[in-house]
Amino acid sequence: MAKYPSEIFGFYLRNISLDANDSRKKFWCPFHGSQCYKQSRLLDTPFGVCTAHVEGQEIALCPRRFLEKNKVFQTIAISQFGTSENVLVFSEVGLPGIGNFDFVMVKHKPLSAQIDDFVAVEFQTGQTTSTGQLVKGFKDFMSDRRISEGTSYHFGINMYDIWKRTFTQILNKGIIMEKWGKKIFWVVQDPVFNYFRQKFRLSEMGYNKSDCSVFSLYDLKARGNRLELIATRMFSSTVDALFDAFRRNDDIPPVEKF
């Protein structure tokens, strides 16, 4: 199946409107309201690929893609606080000895600095292999403002590497949240999370409101000349259950393969 960059500087490949062209000329990210920050050593301009079409699916590659119209924060606020009123969102909140949380959402009392509750939020998107091919697709589009039908670029999505890097964070930050009695929401796209569930035999995972580690799932669907971020479902777990799945994972090659 064809693979290509499908969303560039915030607009779907098919979108050739004035707004889309203006955004591409300015290297603008409409989800963040600033110039695109992504870089590639192969480019002299920002590398504005938000999403890629891979195996018939649209896979978000940039965390800022999840900022569309604050939908993610709205969903989490309603789920956790029952309202989106009196809620503030802070980005890149550091915890000494641990690192940063992508976002912290704080529910405060009306007209007060007193905090009622808070949750942490982490964004996890796709990562590519053979990224030079994706850069080629980006350059082709920026040159011609189109990619010919049937054209495919030989990059991939490295699902294993995504979770290899993320699983340790899920455990470490999950332990902290359980100790504090607070929640952490991992915002992930459906296809990326499905690999995680299959890899670690988590098919029985459901949703329990008392769990501190929550996976808030979204997907990207074509709606005319745009891609729309859509909330799909939530799963949750305890750190113990996740660690047990990681430890008992039987998808390990025999020693003879070493």
Secondary structure as a PSIPRED ss2 file (coil, helix, strand):
# PSIPRED VFORMAT (PSIPRED V4.0)

   1 M C   1.000  0.000  0.000
   2 A C   1.000  0.000  0.000
   3 K C   1.000  0.000  0.000
   4 Y E   0.000  0.000  1.000
   5 P E   0.000  0.000  1.000
   6 S E   0.000  0.000  1.000
   7 E E   0.000  0.000  1.000
   8 I E   0.000  0.000  1.000
   9 F C   1.000  0.000  0.000
  10 G C   1.000  0.000  0.000
  11 F E   0.000  0.000  1.000
  12 Y E   0.000  0.000  1.000
  13 L C   1.000  0.000  0.000
  14 R C   1.000  0.000  0.000
  15 N C   1.000  0.000  0.000
  16 I C   1.000  0.000  0.000
  17 S C   1.000  0.000  0.000
  18 L H   0.000  1.000  0.000
  19 D H   0.000  1.000  0.000
  20 A H   0.000  1.000  0.000
  21 N H   0.000  1.000  0.000
  22 D H   0.000  1.000  0.000
  23 S H   0.000  1.000  0.000
  24 R H   0.000  1.000  0.000
  25 K H   0.000  1.000  0.000
  26 K C   1.000  0.000  0.000
  27 F C   1.000  0.000  0.000
  28 W E   0.000  0.000  1.000
  29 C E   0.000  0.000  1.000
  30 P C   1.000  0.000  0.000
  31 F C   1.000  0.000  0.000
  32 H C   1.000  0.000  0.000
  33 G C   1.000  0.000  0.000
  34 S E   0.000  0.000  1.000
  35 Q E   0.000  0.000  1.000
  36 C C   1.000  0.000  0.000
  37 Y C   1.000  0.000  0.000
  38 K C   1.000  0.000  0.000
  39 Q C   1.000  0.000  0.000
  40 S C   1.000  0.000  0.000
  41 R C   1.000  0.000  0.000
  42 L C   1.000  0.000  0.000
  43 L C   1.000  0.000  0.000
  44 D C   1.000  0.000  0.000
  45 T C   1.000  0.000  0.000
  46 P C   1.000  0.000  0.000
  47 F C   1.000  0.000  0.000
  48 G C   1.000  0.000  0.000
  49 V E   0.000  0.000  1.000
  50 C E   0.000  0.000  1.000
  51 T E   0.000  0.000  1.000
  52 A E   0.000  0.000  1.000
  53 H E   0.000  0.000  1.000
  54 V E   0.000  0.000  1.000
  55 E C   1.000  0.000  0.000
  56 G C   1.000  0.000  0.000
  57 Q E   0.000  0.000  1.000
  58 E E   0.000  0.000  1.000
  59 I E   0.000  0.000  1.000
  60 A E   0.000  0.000  1.000
  61 L C   1.000  0.000  0.000
  62 C C   1.000  0.000  0.000
  63 P H   0.000  1.000  0.000
  64 R H   0.000  1.000  0.000
  65 R H   0.000  1.000  0.000
  66 F H   0.000  1.000  0.000
  67 L H   0.000  1.000  0.000
  68 E H   0.000  1.000  0.000
  69 K H   0.000  1.000  0.000
  70 N H   0.000  1.000  0.000
  71 K H   0.000  1.000  0.000
  72 V H   0.000  1.000  0.000
  73 F H   0.000  1.000  0.000
  74 Q H   0.000  1.000  0.000
  75 T H   0.000  1.000  0.000
  76 I H   0.000  1.000  0.000
  77 A H   0.000  1.000  0.000
  78 I H   0.000  1.000  0.000
  79 S H   0.000  1.000  0.000
  80 Q H   0.000  1.000  0.000
  81 F H   0.000  1.000  0.000
  82 G C   1.000  0.000  0.000
  83 T C   1.000  0.000  0.000
  84 S C   1.000  0.000  0.000
  85 E C   1.000  0.000  0.000
  86 N C   1.000  0.000  0.000
  87 V E   0.000  0.000  1.000
  88 L E   0.000  0.000  1.000
  89 V E   0.000  0.000  1.000
  90 F E   0.000  0.000  1.000
  91 S E   0.000  0.000  1.000
  92 E E   0.000  0.000  1.000
  93 V E   0.000  0.000  1.000
  94 G E   0.000  0.000  1.000
  95 L E   0.000  0.000  1.000
  96 P C   1.000  0.000  0.000
  97 G C   1.000  0.000  0.000
  98 I C   1.000  0.000  0.000
  99 G E   0.000  0.000  1.000
 100 N E   0.000  0.000  1.000
 101 F E   0.000  0.000  1.000
 102 D E   0.000  0.000  1.000
 103 F E   0.000  0.000  1.000
 104 V E   0.000  0.000  1.000
 105 M E   0.000  0.000  1.000
 106 V E   0.000  0.000  1.000
 107 K E   0.000  0.000  1.000
 108 H E   0.000  0.000  1.000
 109 K C   1.000  0.000  0.000
 110 P C   1.000  0.000  0.000
 111 L C   1.000  0.000  0.000
 112 S C   1.000  0.000  0.000
 113 A C   1.000  0.000  0.000
 114 Q C   1.000  0.000  0.000
 115 I E   0.000  0.000  1.000
 116 D E   0.000  0.000  1.000
 117 D E   0.000  0.000  1.000
 118 F E   0.000  0.000  1.000
 119 V E   0.000  0.000  1.000
 120 A E   0.000  0.000  1.000
 121 V E   0.000  0.000  1.000
 122 E E   0.000  0.000  1.000
 123 F E   0.000  0.000  1.000
 124 Q E   0.000  0.000  1.000
 125 T C   1.000  0.000  0.000
 126 G C   1.000  0.000  0.000
 127 Q C   1.000  0.000  0.000
 128 T E   0.000  0.000  1.000
 129 T E   0.000  0.000  1.000
 130 S C   1.000  0.000  0.000
 131 T H   0.000  1.000  0.000
 132 G H   0.000  1.000  0.000
 133 Q H   0.000  1.000  0.000
 134 L H   0.000  1.000  0.000
 135 V H   0.000  1.000  0.000
 136 K H   0.000  1.000  0.000
 137 G H   0.000  1.000  0.000
 138 F H   0.000  1.000  0.000
 139 K H   0.000  1.000  0.000
 140 D H   0.000  1.000  0.000
 141 F H   0.000  1.000  0.000
 142 M H   0.000  1.000  0.000
 143 S H   0.000  1.000  0.000
 144 D H   0.000  1.000  0.000
 145 R C   1.000  0.000  0.000
 146 R C   1.000  0.000  0.000
 147 I C   1.000  0.000  0.000
 148 S C   1.000  0.000  0.000
 149 E C   1.000  0.000  0.000
 150 G C   1.000  0.000  0.000
 151 T C   1.000  0.000  0.000
 152 S C   1.000  0.000  0.000
 153 Y C   1.000  0.000  0.000
 154 H C   1.000  0.000  0.000
 155 F C   1.000  0.000  0.000
 156 G E   0.000  0.000  1.000
 157 I E   0.000  0.000  1.000
 158 N C   1.000  0.000  0.000
 159 M H   0.000  1.000  0.000
 160 Y H   0.000  1.000  0.000
 161 D H   0.000  1.000  0.000
 162 I H   0.000  1.000  0.000
 163 W H   0.000  1.000  0.000
 164 K H   0.000  1.000  0.000
 165 R H   0.000  1.000  0.000
 166 T H   0.000  1.000  0.000
 167 F H   0.000  1.000  0.000
 168 T H   0.000  1.000  0.000
 169 Q H   0.000  1.000  0.000
 170 I H   0.000  1.000  0.000
 171 L H   0.000  1.000  0.000
 172 N H   0.000  1.000  0.000
 173 K H   0.000  1.000  0.000
 174 G H   0.000  1.000  0.000
 175 I H   0.000  1.000  0.000
 176 I H   0.000  1.000  0.000
 177 M H   0.000  1.000  0.000
 178 E H   0.000  1.000  0.000
 179 K H   0.000  1.000  0.000
 180 W H   0.000  1.000  0.000
 181 G C   1.000  0.000  0.000
 182 K C   1.000  0.000  0.000
 183 K E   0.000  0.000  1.000
 184 I E   0.000  0.000  1.000
 185 F E   0.000  0.000  1.000
 186 W E   0.000  0.000  1.000
 187 V E   0.000  0.000  1.000
 188 V E   0.000  0.000  1.000
 189 Q E   0.000  0.000  1.000
 190 D H   0.000  1.000  0.000
 191 P H   0.000  1.000  0.000
 192 V H   0.000  1.000  0.000
 193 F H   0.000  1.000  0.000
 194 N H   0.000  1.000  0.000
 195 Y H   0.000  1.000  0.000
 196 F H   0.000  1.000  0.000
 197 R H   0.000  1.000  0.000
 198 Q H   0.000  1.000  0.000
 199 K H   0.000  1.000  0.000
 200 F C   1.000  0.000  0.000
 201 R C   1.000  0.000  0.000
 202 L C   1.000  0.000  0.000
 203 S C   1.000  0.000  0.000
 204 E C   1.000  0.000  0.000
 205 M C   1.000  0.000  0.000
 206 G C   1.000  0.000  0.000
 207 Y C   1.000  0.000  0.000
 208 N C   1.000  0.000  0.000
 209 K C   1.000  0.000  0.000
 210 S C   1.000  0.000  0.000
 211 D C   1.000  0.000  0.000
 212 C C   1.000  0.000  0.000
 213 S E   0.000  0.000  1.000
 214 V E   0.000  0.000  1.000
 215 F E   0.000  0.000  1.000
 216 S E   0.000  0.000  1.000
 217 L E   0.000  0.000  1.000
 218 Y E   0.000  0.000  1.000
 219 D E   0.000  0.000  1.000
 220 L E   0.000  0.000  1.000
 221 K E   0.000  0.000  1.000
 222 A E   0.000  0.000  1.000
 223 R E   0.000  0.000  1.000
 224 G C   1.000  0.000  0.000
 225 N C   1.000  0.000  0.000
 226 R E   0.000  0.000  1.000
 227 L E   0.000  0.000  1.000
 228 E E   0.000  0.000  1.000
 229 L E   0.000  0.000  1.000
 230 I E   0.000  0.000  1.000
 231 A E   0.000  0.000  1.000
 232 T E   0.000  0.000  1.000
 233 R E   0.000  0.000  1.000
 234 M E   0.000  0.000  1.000
 235 F E   0.000  0.000  1.000
 236 S E   0.000  0.000  1.000
 237 S E   0.000  0.000  1.000
 238 T C   1.000  0.000  0.000
 239 V H   0.000  1.000  0.000
 240 D H   0.000  1.000  0.000
 241 A H   0.000  1.000  0.000
 242 L H   0.000  1.000  0.000
 243 F H   0.000  1.000  0.000
 244 D H   0.000  1.000  0.000
 245 A H   0.000  1.000  0.000
 246 F H   0.000  1.000  0.000
 247 R H   0.000  1.000  0.000
 248 R C   1.000  0.000  0.000
 249 N C   1.000  0.000  0.000
 250 D C   1.000  0.000  0.000
 251 D C   1.000  0.000  0.000
 252 I C   1.000  0.000  0.000
 253 P C   1.000  0.000  0.000
 254 P C   1.000  0.000  0.000
 255 V H   0.000  1.000  0.000
 256 E H   0.000  1.000  0.000
 257 K H   0.000  1.000  0.000
 258 F C   1.000  0.000  0.000
